[in-house]
């Protein structure tokens, strides 16, 4: 299970996430929807360990993800492939996405 509890994140002086709380039970597929600038990407960055929250906690199967490497999180099923990340540079479809 993935659980965010009152997570806040700043980029400098910009308050990107304000008290985000959510729970995703094991085996469920969910979508995170919102307008541009609503905090979707920031939420995913906190979950995947790319950004550390200033407050709150992110737990995966009951254990905090803070301080864990991205590689460790991937081994535990957390994968973040941002749009336009260039992960498939040799792909014949790359030109479609660039």
N, C-alpha and C positions, 0 to 999 in steps of 0.2 A: 504494500500500500504506500502511496505517496501522499504526504500531508504537508501543507504550508500553513503556518500559524502566525498570523499578524506580521507578515514580512514587509519591510520597508527598504527601499533602495534609492540612493541618490547618485546622480552623475554630477559631481561638483556641487553646485547650489540648486540643481534641478531635482525636485522630489519626484522620481519616476514611478515608484510604487508606494502606495499608502495603505498599510495594514491589510495586505492580501492574505486571505485564508481560503483554502480549498482542500478537498480530500478526494483522492482517486483510488477506489478500491482495486485490489489485485484482480487482474483479468478483464478490466474494463477499458474501453477505448473512449476517449473524450476529445472534444474540440475546445479550443480557446478562441473565442470570437470577440471582436471589438473594433472600434474605429482606429484610424491612424493615430499614433501617439497615446493609445489607451494603456499600454504597458504589456502587451502580449509578448514581444521579444524579450523585454526585460525580465518578465516572469520566467520564461524559458531559460534565460541565461543564469538566473539564480538557481533554478532546479538543476541545471547541468554543471554547476560549479564554475561557470565562466565569470560570474560576478558574485561577490560576497555581500549579503544583505547587511545593512546597518543595524537592523533590529529584526526580531522574529526568528523563526526556525524552520528549516526544511528537513523533513524526515522521510527516509526511504526504508520501509519495513521496520519501522520503529527506531532506526538509528539516524542521528543527525548527519547530514552530508557536509557540514562545514568542516573545512580542512582536508577533505578527501580529494584526491586527484581526479581529474576528468577521466583518466584511464580506469580508475577503480570504479567510478560510477558507470562507465560503459560495461564493465564486466558484470555489473549488477542490473543491467537492463535500461539504463538512462542514456539515450542517444539524442544528440541535437545536431541536425544538419540544416544550418541556416540557408535561406534563399540566396542564390548568387554566391555561394561559398566556394565554388570552383573545385568541388571534391572530385569531379570526374573529368579532369582536364584532357584525358586522351579519348573520351567518349565521342563517337560520331554525332551525338545529339547535342554536344556542348554549344554549338553555334545557335541552337534554338533558344538557349537560356541566357546568352550573353548580350 
